[in-house]
Amino acid sequence: MLQHTSASLSLNENCDATVRSDMENFVNDVISNKSYFEHTYEGDDDMPAHIKSSLFGVSLTLPIANGKLNLGTWQGIYLGEHRDFGGSRKIVATTIGE
């Protein structure tokens, strides 16, 4: 679980870097800084970052086999930084019985 409200975790295609830039461009286009946002305490990117975090989520359930991540061939974990100048981020990883 990611312990932040302005970043997110997701699982997506990780072979071609253009997937990451396409995702970022699309999400920024849909959730750009809207003039009606009132929550701008930390800047114009404040509310858009919270919306993006809510849409993508802050946790993933991932398969582990023999002590290693068991992802598909092209899958990768994205940490989405939704602030223009985000700080350090913390992730809490837990396991449950197999």
Biopython code that builds the backbone (N, CA, C, O; Angstrom):
import numpy as np
from Bio.PDB.StructureBuilder import StructureBuilder

atoms = [
    (1, "MET", "N", (0.836, -1.177, 0.000)),
    (1, "MET", "CA", (0.000, 0.000, 0.000)),
    (1, "MET", "C", (0.882, 1.242, 0.000)),
    (1, "MET", "O", (1.881, 1.307, 0.717)),
    (2, "LEU", "N", (0.515, 2.194, -0.785)),
    (2, "LEU", "CA", (1.208, 3.475, -0.862)),
    (2, "LEU", "C", (0.604, 4.411, 0.174)),
    (2, "LEU", "O", (-0.615, 4.572, 0.221)),
    (3, "GLN", "N", (1.426, 5.024, 0.995)),
    (3, "GLN", "CA", (0.933, 5.854, 2.100)),
    (3, "GLN", "C", (0.810, 7.326, 1.714)),
    (3, "GLN", "O", (1.296, 8.203, 2.429)),
    (4, "HIS", "N", (0.164, 7.592, 0.590)),
    (4, "HIS", "CA", (0.052, 8.978, 0.129)),
    (4, "HIS", "C", (-1.262, 9.174, -0.610)),
    (4, "HIS", "O", (-1.813, 8.221, -1.161)),
    (5, "THR", "N", (-1.766, 10.398, -0.625)),
    (5, "THR", "CA", (-3.041, 10.697, -1.294)),
    (5, "THR", "C", (-2.853, 11.459, -2.604)),
    (5, "THR", "O", (-3.829, 11.919, -3.196)),
    (6, "SER", "N", (-1.617, 11.594, -3.057)),
    (6, "SER", "CA", (-1.386, 12.302, -4.319)),
    (6, "SER", "C", (-0.470, 11.497, -5.235)),
    (6, "SER", "O", (0.203, 12.056, -6.100)),
    (7, "ALA", "N", (-0.451, 10.186, -5.038)),
    (7, "ALA", "CA", (0.290, 9.266, -5.900)),
    (7, "ALA", "C", (-0.522, 7.979, -5.966)),
    (7, "ALA", "O", (-1.498, 7.826, -5.231)),
    (8, "SER", "N", (-0.134, 7.054, -6.837)),
    (8, "SER", "CA", (-0.908, 5.827, -6.979)),
    (8, "SER", "C", (-0.023, 4.666, -7.408)),
    (8, "SER", "O", (1.132, 4.843, -7.795)),
    (9, "LEU", "N", (-0.602, 3.474, -7.328)),
    (9, "LEU", "CA", (0.046, 2.259, -7.819)),
    (9, "LEU", "C", (-0.856, 1.627, -8.866)),
    (9, "LEU", "O", (-2.078, 1.616, -8.722)),
    (10, "SER", "N", (-0.252, 1.107, -9.909)),
    (10, "SER", "CA", (-1.025, 0.363, -10.896)),
    (10, "SER", "C", (-0.126, -0.657, -11.573)),
    (10, "SER", "O", (1.101, -0.575, -11.508)),
    (11, "LEU", "N", (-0.755, -1.605, -12.215)),
    (11, "LEU", "CA", (-0.063, -2.653, -12.952)),
    (11, "LEU", "C", (-0.392, -2.453, -14.418)),
    (11, "LEU", "O", (-1.561, -2.368, -14.795)),
    (12, "ASN", "N", (0.652, -2.379, -15.251)),
    (12, "ASN", "CA", (0.390, -2.112, -16.661)),
    (12, "ASN", "C", (1.515, -2.648, -17.512)),
    (12, "ASN", "O", (2.474, -3.227, -17.001)),
    (13, "GLU", "N", (1.398, -2.453, -18.814)),
    (13, "GLU", "CA", (2.409, -2.866, -19.781)),
    (13, "GLU", "C", (3.705, -2.134, -19.501)),
    (13, "GLU", "O", (3.703, -0.915, -19.332)),
    (14, "ASN", "N", (4.800, -2.851, -19.451)),
    (14, "ASN", "CA", (6.058, -2.230, -19.059)),
    (14, "ASN", "C", (7.197, -2.517, -20.035)),
    (14, "ASN", "O", (8.366, -2.372, -19.679)),
    (15, "CYS", "N", (6.875, -2.914, -21.235)),
    (15, "CYS", "CA", (7.917, -3.200, -22.216)),
    (15, "CYS", "C", (8.270, -1.951, -23.015)),
    (15, "CYS", "O", (9.441, -1.688, -23.287)),
    (16, "ASP", "N", (7.263, -1.196, -23.383)),
    (16, "ASP", "CA", (7.446, -0.019, -24.230)),
    (16, "ASP", "C", (7.197, 1.238, -23.405)),
    (16, "ASP", "O", (6.099, 1.428, -22.881)),
    (17, "ALA", "N", (8.204, 2.095, -23.285)),
    (17, "ALA", "CA", (8.101, 3.317, -22.472)),
    (17, "ALA", "C", (7.014, 4.265, -22.959)),
    (17, "ALA", "O", (6.557, 5.117, -22.198)),
    (18, "THR", "N", (6.592, 4.132, -24.213)),
    (18, "THR", "CA", (5.549, 5.032, -24.703)),
    (18, "THR", "C", (4.207, 4.773, -24.008)),
    (18, "THR", "O", (3.344, 5.652, -23.984)),
    (19, "VAL", "N", (4.026, 3.571, -23.441)),
    (19, "VAL", "CA", (2.805, 3.309, -22.677)),
    (19, "VAL", "C", (2.731, 4.269, -21.491)),
    (19, "VAL", "O", (1.680, 4.849, -21.221)),
    (20, "ARG", "N", (3.845, 4.431, -20.788)),
    (20, "ARG", "CA", (3.864, 5.328, -19.632)),
    (20, "ARG", "C", (3.578, 6.768, -20.048)),
    (20, "ARG", "O", (2.795, 7.458, -19.394)),
    (21, "SER", "N", (4.201, 7.221, -21.122)),
    (21, "SER", "CA", (3.954, 8.609, -21.542)),
    (21, "SER", "C", (2.532, 8.778, -22.071)),
    (21, "SER", "O", (1.916, 9.819, -21.844)),
    (22, "ASP", "N", (1.998, 7.772, -22.775)),
    (22, "ASP", "CA", (0.610, 7.849, -23.250)),
    (22, "ASP", "C", (-0.361, 7.898, -22.074)),
    (22, "ASP", "O", (-1.321, 8.669, -22.090)),
    (23, "MET", "N", (-0.112, 7.073, -21.051)),
    (23, "MET", "CA", (-0.964, 7.095, -19.854)),
    (23, "MET", "C", (-0.925, 8.473, -19.201)),
    (23, "MET", "O", (-1.966, 9.041, -18.871)),
    (24, "GLU", "N", (0.267, 8.998, -19.020)),
    (24, "GLU", "CA", (0.400, 10.312, -18.373)),
    (24, "GLU", "C", (-0.284, 11.398, -19.185)),
    (24, "GLU", "O", (-0.994, 12.233, -18.625)),
    (25, "ASN", "N", (-0.080, 11.398, -20.504)),
    (25, "ASN", "CA", (-0.700, 12.423, -21.349)),
    (25, "ASN", "C", (-2.222, 12.335, -21.317)),
    (25, "ASN", "O", (-2.899, 13.361, -21.249)),
    (26, "PHE", "N", (-2.769, 11.115, -21.366)),
    (26, "PHE", "CA", (-4.216, 10.951, -21.350)),
    (26, "PHE", "C", (-4.809, 11.429, -20.028)),
    (26, "PHE", "O", (-5.770, 12.199, -20.009)),
    (27, "VAL", "N", (-4.226, 10.965, -18.923)),
    (27, "VAL", "CA", (-4.762, 11.318, -17.607)),
    (27, "VAL", "C", (-4.661, 12.825, -17.373)),
    (27, "VAL", "O", (-5.589, 13.427, -16.833)),
    (28, "ASN", "N", (-3.556, 13.435, -17.769)),
    (28, "ASN", "CA", (-3.422, 14.882, -17.615)),
    (28, "ASN", "C", (-4.426, 15.634, -18.475)),
    (28, "ASN", "O", (-4.900, 16.704, -18.091)),
    (29, "ASP", "N", (-4.752, 15.077, -19.640)),
    (29, "ASP", "CA", (-5.732, 15.718, -20.514)),
    (29, "ASP", "C", (-7.124, 15.687, -19.884)),
    (29, "ASP", "O", (-7.863, 16.670, -19.948)),
    (30, "VAL", "N", (-7.471, 14.573, -19.285)),
    (30, "VAL", "CA", (-8.797, 14.403, -18.677)),
    (30, "VAL", "C", (-8.909, 15.150, -17.353)),
    (30, "VAL", "O", (-9.946, 15.745, -17.057)),
    (31, "ILE", "N", (-7.833, 15.120, -16.550)),
    (31, "ILE", "CA", (-7.882, 15.698, -15.205)),
    (31, "ILE", "C", (-6.875, 16.840, -15.118)),
    (31, "ILE", "O", (-6.002, 16.850, -14.250)),
    (32, "SER", "N", (-7.007, 17.776, -16.005)),
    (32, "SER", "CA", (-6.108, 18.927, -15.945)),
    (32, "SER", "C", (-6.575, 19.879, -14.850)),
    (32, "SER", "O", (-7.634, 19.687, -14.253)),
    (33, "ASN", "N", (-5.785, 20.886, -14.602)),
    (33, "ASN", "CA", (-6.146, 21.878, -13.587)),
    (33, "ASN", "C", (-7.402, 22.616, -14.037)),
    (33, "ASN", "O", (-7.366, 23.420, -14.968)),
    (34, "LYS", "N", (-8.486, 22.337, -13.377)),
    (34, "LYS", "CA", (-9.770, 22.948, -13.719)),
    (34, "LYS", "C", (-9.957, 24.228, -12.913)),
    (34, "LYS", "O", (-9.572, 24.296, -11.746)),
    (35, "SER", "N", (-10.532, 25.212, -13.523)),
    (35, "SER", "CA", (-10.713, 26.498, -12.848)),
    (35, "SER", "C", (-11.651, 26.400, -11.646)),
    (35, "SER", "O", (-11.601, 27.252, -10.759)),
    (36, "TYR", "N", (-12.500, 25.380, -11.603)),
    (36, "TYR", "CA", (-13.447, 25.249, -10.503)),
    (36, "TYR", "C", (-12.883, 24.499, -9.297)),
    (36, "TYR", "O", (-13.565, 24.409, -8.277)),
    (37, "PHE", "N", (-11.665, 23.957, -9.374)),
    (37, "PHE", "CA", (-11.083, 23.287, -8.211)),
    (37, "PHE", "C", (-10.867, 24.296, -7.095)),
    (37, "PHE", "O", (-10.256, 25.344, -7.302)),
    (38, "GLU", "N", (-11.365, 23.976, -5.929)),
    (38, "GLU", "CA", (-11.199, 24.845, -4.762)),
    (38, "GLU", "C", (-10.018, 24.415, -3.893)),
    (38, "GLU", "O", (-9.393, 25.242, -3.229)),
    (39, "HIS", "N", (-9.719, 23.122, -3.904)),
    (39, "HIS", "CA", (-8.638, 22.602, -3.057)),
    (39, "HIS", "C", (-7.299, 22.804, -3.770)),
    (39, "HIS", "O", (-6.837, 21.945, -4.521)),
    (40, "THR", "N", (-6.700, 23.947, -3.517)),
    (40, "THR", "CA", (-5.405, 24.288, -4.136)),
    (40, "THR", "C", (-4.396, 24.692, -3.072)),
    (40, "THR", "O", (-3.470, 25.456, -3.341)),
    (41, "TYR", "N", (-4.582, 24.172, -1.858)),
    (41, "TYR", "CA", (-3.736, 24.552, -0.725)),
    (41, "TYR", "C", (-2.251, 24.405, -1.038)),
    (41, "TYR", "O", (-1.447, 25.257, -0.660)),
    (42, "GLU", "N", (-1.884, 23.319, -1.734)),
    (42, "GLU", "CA", (-0.476, 23.075, -2.053)),
    (42, "GLU", "C", (-0.146, 23.388, -3.507)),
    (42, "GLU", "O", (0.911, 22.979, -3.988)),
    (43, "GLY", "N", (-0.997, 24.087, -4.207)),
    (43, "GLY", "CA", (-0.726, 24.472, -5.580)),
    (43, "GLY", "C", (-1.781, 23.983, -6.543)),
    (43, "GLY", "O", (-2.702, 23.262, -6.161)),
    (44, "ASP", "N", (-1.641, 24.381, -7.804)),
    (44, "ASP", "CA", (-2.618, 24.028, -8.839)),
    (44, "ASP", "C", (-2.697, 22.526, -9.103)),
    (44, "ASP", "O", (-3.712, 22.041, -9.602)),
    (45, "ASP", "N", (-1.634, 21.782, -8.773)),
    (45, "ASP", "CA", (-1.647, 20.345, -9.017)),
    (45, "ASP", "C", (-2.224, 19.551, -7.844)),
    (45, "ASP", "O", (-2.268, 18.322, -7.895)),
    (46, "ASP", "N", (-2.663, 20.232, -6.797)),
    (46, "ASP", "CA", (-3.118, 19.566, -5.575)),
    (46, "ASP", "C", (-4.352, 18.694, -5.812)),
    (46, "ASP", "O", (-4.289, 17.481, -5.613)),
    (47, "MET", "N", (-5.455, 19.279, -6.225)),
    (47, "MET", "CA", (-6.687, 18.511, -6.418)),
    (47, "MET", "C", (-6.563, 17.502, -7.557)),
    (47, "MET", "O", (-7.019, 16.370, -7.396)),
    (48, "PRO", "N", (-5.966, 17.852, -8.704)),
    (48, "PRO", "CA", (-5.795, 16.829, -9.739)),
    (48, "PRO", "C", (-5.023, 15.609, -9.236)),
    (48, "PRO", "O", (-5.324, 14.483, -9.633)),
    (49, "ALA", "N", (-4.038, 15.819, -8.373)),
    (49, "ALA", "CA", (-3.265, 14.695, -7.835)),
    (49, "ALA", "C", (-4.136, 13.790, -6.974)),
    (49, "ALA", "O", (-4.008, 12.568, -7.038)),
    (50, "HIS", "N", (-5.022, 14.374, -6.167)),
    (50, "HIS", "CA", (-5.908, 13.564, -5.332)),
    (50, "HIS", "C", (-6.903, 12.771, -6.184)),
    (50, "HIS", "O", (-7.188, 11.613, -5.881)),
    (51, "ILE", "N", (-7.422, 13.376, -7.226)),
    (51, "ILE", "CA", (-8.363, 12.678, -8.111)),
    (51, "ILE", "C", (-7.669, 11.509, -8.801)),
    (51, "ILE", "O", (-8.218, 10.409, -8.854)),
    (52, "LYS", "N", (-6.471, 11.736, -9.329)),
    (52, "LYS", "CA", (-5.731, 10.661, -10.003)),
    (52, "LYS", "C", (-5.437, 9.524, -9.037)),
    (52, "LYS", "O", (-5.568, 8.354, -9.396)),
    (53, "SER", "N", (-5.043, 9.857, -7.824)),
    (53, "SER", "CA", (-4.757, 8.838, -6.819)),
    (53, "SER", "C", (-6.009, 8.009, -6.528)),
    (53, "SER", "O", (-5.930, 6.786, -6.415)),
    (54, "SER", "N", (-7.158, 8.666, -6.406)),
    (54, "SER", "CA", (-8.406, 7.953, -6.139)),
    (54, "SER", "C", (-8.807, 7.059, -7.301)),
    (54, "SER", "O", (-9.298, 5.951, -7.085)),
    (55, "LEU", "N", (-8.610, 7.514, -8.511)),
    (55, "LEU", "CA", (-8.990, 6.720, -9.684)),
    (55, "LEU", "C", (-8.119, 5.480, -9.847)),
    (55, "LEU", "O", (-8.627, 4.398, -10.141)),
    (56, "PHE", "N", (-6.825, 5.628, -9.659)),
    (56, "PHE", "CA", (-5.913, 4.494, -9.839)),
    (56, "PHE", "C", (-5.817, 3.622, -8.598)),
    (56, "PHE", "O", (-5.684, 2.403, -8.708)),
    (57, "GLY", "N", (-5.882, 4.223, -7.433)),
    (57, "GLY", "CA", (-5.776, 3.466, -6.189)),
    (57, "GLY", "C", (-4.366, 3.482, -5.626)),
    (57, "GLY", "O", (-3.410, 3.878, -6.294)),
    (58, "VAL", "N", (-4.264, 3.041, -4.377)),
    (58, "VAL", "CA", (-2.970, 3.078, -3.696)),
    (58, "VAL", "C", (-2.501, 1.686, -3.273)),
    (58, "VAL", "O", (-1.519, 1.559, -2.542)),
    (59, "SER", "N", (-3.194, 0.648, -3.726)),
    (59, "SER", "CA", (-2.756, -0.693, -3.356)),
    (59, "SER", "C", (-2.947, -1.658, -4.513)),
    (59, "SER", "O", (-3.784, -1.450, -5.392)),
    (60, "LEU", "N", (-2.154, -2.714, -4.491)),
    (60, "LEU", "CA", (-2.228, -3.775, -5.488)),
    (60, "LEU", "C", (-2.177, -5.115, -4.763)),
    (60, "LEU", "O", (-1.569, -5.235, -3.699)),
    (61, "THR", "N", (-2.811, -6.104, -5.340)),
    (61, "THR", "CA", (-2.643, -7.480, -4.898)),
    (61, "THR", "C", (-1.837, -8.170, -5.979)),
    (61, "THR", "O", (-2.274, -8.264, -7.126)),
    (62, "LEU", "N", (-0.661, -8.651, -5.613)),
    (62, "LEU", "CA", (0.258, -9.223, -6.590)),
    (62, "LEU", "C", (0.593, -10.664, -6.234)),
    (62, "LEU", "O", (0.770, -10.980, -5.057)),
    (63, "PRO", "N", (0.684, -11.549, -7.233)),
    (63, "PRO", "CA", (1.036, -12.941, -6.953)),
    (63, "PRO", "C", (2.539, -13.093, -6.691)),
    (63, "PRO", "O", (3.375, -12.489, -7.363)),
    (64, "ILE", "N", (2.847, -13.914, -5.701)),
    (64, "ILE", "CA", (4.235, -14.234, -5.396)),
    (64, "ILE", "C", (4.365, -15.758, -5.437)),
    (64, "ILE", "O", (3.581, -16.469, -4.809)),
    (65, "ALA", "N", (5.351, -16.251, -6.175)),
    (65, "ALA", "CA", (5.605, -17.690, -6.256)),
    (65, "ALA", "C", (7.077, -17.932, -5.973)),
    (65, "ALA", "O", (7.945, -17.297, -6.573)),
    (66, "ASN", "N", (7.351, -18.830, -5.077)),
    (66, "ASN", "CA", (8.736, -19.147, -4.698)),
    (66, "ASN", "C", (9.510, -17.907, -4.269)),
    (66, "ASN", "O", (10.694, -17.767, -4.579)),
    (67, "GLY", "N", (8.832, -17.003, -3.550)),
    (67, "GLY", "CA", (9.497, -15.825, -3.026)),
    (67, "GLY", "C", (9.748, -14.713, -4.034)),
    (67, "GLY", "O", (10.439, -13.743, -3.721)),
    (68, "LYS", "N", (9.196, -14.839, -5.245)),
    (68, "LYS", "CA", (9.406, -13.816, -6.277)),
    (68, "LYS", "C", (8.067, -13.378, -6.853)),
    (68, "LYS", "O", (7.105, -14.145, -6.879)),
    (69, "LEU", "N", (8.023, -12.116, -7.319)),
    (69, "LEU", "CA", (6.815, -11.645, -7.998)),
    (69, "LEU", "C", (6.548, -12.531, -9.203)),
    (69, "LEU", "O", (7.468, -12.897, -9.934)),
    (70, "ASN", "N", (5.297, -12.869, -9.401)),
    (70, "ASN", "CA", (4.910, -13.742, -10.508)),
    (70, "ASN", "C", (4.019, -12.955, -11.461)),
    (70, "ASN", "O", (2.826, -13.230, -11.589)),
    (71, "LEU", "N", (4.613, -11.979, -12.121)),
    (71, "LEU", "CA", (3.884, -11.114, -13.049)),
    (71, "LEU", "C", (3.938, -11.677, -14.455)),
    (71, "LEU", "O", (4.781, -12.520, -14.764)),
    (72, "GLY", "N", (3.032, -11.208, -15.310)),
    (72, "GLY", "CA", (3.049, -11.577, -16.708)),
    (72, "GLY", "C", (4.284, -11.013, -17.406)),
    (72, "GLY", "O", (4.952, -10.125, -16.878)),
    (73, "THR", "N", (4.572, -11.520, -18.563)),
    (73, "THR", "CA", (5.779, -11.160, -19.313)),
    (73, "THR", "C", (5.946, -9.660, -19.471)),
    (73, "THR", "O", (7.050, -9.139, -19.316)),
    (74, "TRP", "N", (4.873, -8.968, -19.774)),
    (74, "TRP", "CA", (4.978, -7.542, -20.076)),
    (74, "TRP", "C", (4.537, -6.649, -18.926)),
    (74, "TRP", "O", (4.553, -5.425, -19.057)),
    (75, "GLN", "N", (4.148, -7.229, -17.819)),
    (75, "GLN", "CA", (3.598, -6.438, -16.722)),
    (75, "GLN", "C", (4.686, -5.775, -15.872)),
    (75, "GLN", "O", (5.758, -6.335, -15.643)),
    (76, "GLY", "N", (4.369, -4.580, -15.423)),
    (76, "GLY", "CA", (5.242, -3.857, -14.515)),
    (76, "GLY", "C", (4.409, -3.048, -13.543)),
    (76, "GLY", "O", (3.257, -2.715, -13.821)),
    (77, "ILE", "N", (4.996, -2.738, -12.410)),
    (77, "ILE", "CA", (4.321, -1.950, -11.387)),
    (77, "ILE", "C", (4.660, -0.483, -11.612)),
    (77, "ILE", "O", (5.831, -0.113, -11.699)),
    (78, "TYR", "N", (3.632, 0.342, -11.705)),
    (78, "TYR", "CA", (3.818, 1.787, -11.867)),
    (78, "TYR", "C", (3.564, 2.479, -10.538)),
    (78, "TYR", "O", (2.544, 2.239, -9.891)),
    (79, "LEU", "N", (4.476, 3.323, -10.138)),
    (79, "LEU", "CA", (4.197, 4.261, -9.056)),
    (79, "LEU", "C", (3.900, 5.579, -9.760)),
    (79, "LEU", "O", (4.799, 6.221, -10.302)),
    (80, "GLY", "N", (2.643, 5.970, -9.746)),
    (80, "GLY", "CA", (2.233, 7.199, -10.421)),
    (80, "GLY", "C", (2.430, 8.400, -9.505)),
    (80, "GLY", "O", (1.751, 8.530, -8.486)),
    (81, "GLU", "N", (3.340, 9.257, -9.861)),
    (81, "GLU", "CA", (3.545, 10.504, -9.112)),
    (81, "GLU", "C", (2.661, 11.553, -9.755)),
    (81, "GLU", "O", (2.857, 11.910, -10.917)),
    (82, "HIS", "N", (1.683, 12.052, -8.999)),
    (82, "HIS", "CA", (0.705, 12.971, -9.574)),
    (82, "HIS", "C", (0.927, 14.429, -9.189)),
    (82, "HIS", "O", (0.149, 15.300, -9.580)),
    (83, "ARG", "N", (1.966, 14.694, -8.438)),
    (83, "ARG", "CA", (2.330, 16.085, -8.133)),
    (83, "ARG", "C", (3.424, 16.516, -9.103)),
    (83, "ARG", "O", (4.219, 15.690, -9.552)),
    (84, "ASP", "N", (3.468, 17.791, -9.424)),
    (84, "ASP", "CA", (4.528, 18.290, -10.307)),
    (84, "ASP", "C", (5.898, 18.121, -9.666)),
    (84, "ASP", "O", (6.878, 17.822, -10.348)),
    (85, "PHE", "N", (5.963, 18.312, -8.366)),
    (85, "PHE", "CA", (7.223, 18.181, -7.638)),
    (85, "PHE", "C", (6.980, 17.360, -6.371)),
    (85, "PHE", "O", (7.105, 17.867, -5.256)),
    (86, "GLY", "N", (6.634, 16.091, -6.557)),
    (86, "GLY", "CA", (6.344, 15.218, -5.430)),
    (86, "GLY", "C", (7.599, 14.913, -4.625)),
    (86, "GLY", "O", (8.716, 14.965, -5.140)),
    (87, "GLY", "N", (7.397, 14.600, -3.374)),
    (87, "GLY", "CA", (8.512, 14.263, -2.492)),
    (87, "GLY", "C", (8.755, 12.765, -2.473)),
    (87, "GLY", "O", (8.348, 12.044, -3.384)),
    (88, "SER", "N", (9.418, 12.308, -1.431)),
    (88, "SER", "CA", (9.667, 10.877, -1.298)),
    (88, "SER", "C", (8.342, 10.165, -1.022)),
    (88, "SER", "O", (7.408, 10.751, -0.476)),
    (89, "ARG", "N", (8.282, 8.910, -1.406)),
    (89, "ARG", "CA", (7.067, 8.114, -1.248)),
    (89, "ARG", "C", (7.388, 6.846, -0.467)),
    (89, "ARG", "O", (8.495, 6.315, -0.566)),
    (90, "LYS", "N", (6.428, 6.364, 0.305)),
    (90, "LYS", "CA", (6.618, 5.159, 1.102)),
    (90, "LYS", "C", (5.575, 4.115, 0.727)),
    (90, "LYS", "O", (4.390, 4.418, 0.592)),
    (91, "ILE", "N", (6.038, 2.887, 0.562)),
    (91, "ILE", "CA", (5.166, 1.757, 0.255)),
    (91, "ILE", "C", (5.289, 0.744, 1.385)),
    (91, "ILE", "O", (6.390, 0.428, 1.835)),
    (92, "VAL", "N", (4.149, 0.240, 1.835)),
    (92, "VAL", "CA", (4.118, -0.825, 2.836)),
    (92, "VAL", "C", (3.739, -2.103, 2.111)),
    (92, "VAL", "O", (2.678, -2.169, 1.490)),
    (93, "ALA", "N", (4.595, -3.125, 2.181)),
    (93, "ALA", "CA", (4.314, -4.414, 1.543)),
    (93, "ALA", "C", (4.043, -5.449, 2.628)),
    (93, "ALA", "O", (4.799, -5.576, 3.591)),
    (94, "THR", "N", (2.958, -6.178, 2.455)),
    (94, "THR", "CA", (2.625, -7.253, 3.388)),
    (94, "THR", "C", (2.326, -8.505, 2.597)),
    (94, "THR", "O", (1.953, -8.434, 1.426)),
    (95, "THR", "N", (2.486, -9.639, 3.226)),
    (95, "THR", "CA", (2.161, -10.903, 2.581)),
    (95, "THR", "C", (1.131, -11.631, 3.433)),
    (95, "THR", "O", (1.056, -11.450, 4.649)),
    (96, "ILE", "N", (0.344, -12.456, 2.763)),
    (96, "ILE", "CA", (-0.597, -13.312, 3.472)),
    (96, "ILE", "C", (-0.284, -14.741, 3.048)),
    (96, "ILE", "O", (0.366, -14.941, 2.022)),
    (97, "GLY", "N", (-0.715, -15.709, 3.787)),
    (97, "GLY", "CA", (-0.405, -17.106, 3.506)),
    (97, "GLY", "C", (-0.788, -17.521, 2.097)),
    (97, "GLY", "O", (-1.742, -17.007, 1.514)),
    (98, "GLU", "N", (-0.027, -18.458, 1.567)),
    (98, "GLU", "CA", (-0.300, -18.955, 0.209)),
    (98, "GLU", "C", (-1.394, -19.990, 0.220)),
    (98, "GLU", "O", (-1.756, -20.517, -0.832)),
]
sb = StructureBuilder()
sb.init_structure("model")
sb.init_model(0)
sb.init_chain("A")
sb.init_seg("    ")
for serial, (resi, resn, name, xyz) in enumerate(atoms, 1):
    if name == "N":
        sb.init_residue(resn, " ", resi, " ")
    sb.init_atom(name, np.array(xyz, "f"), 0.0, 1.0, " ", f" {name:<3s}", serial, name[0])
structure = sb.get_structure()
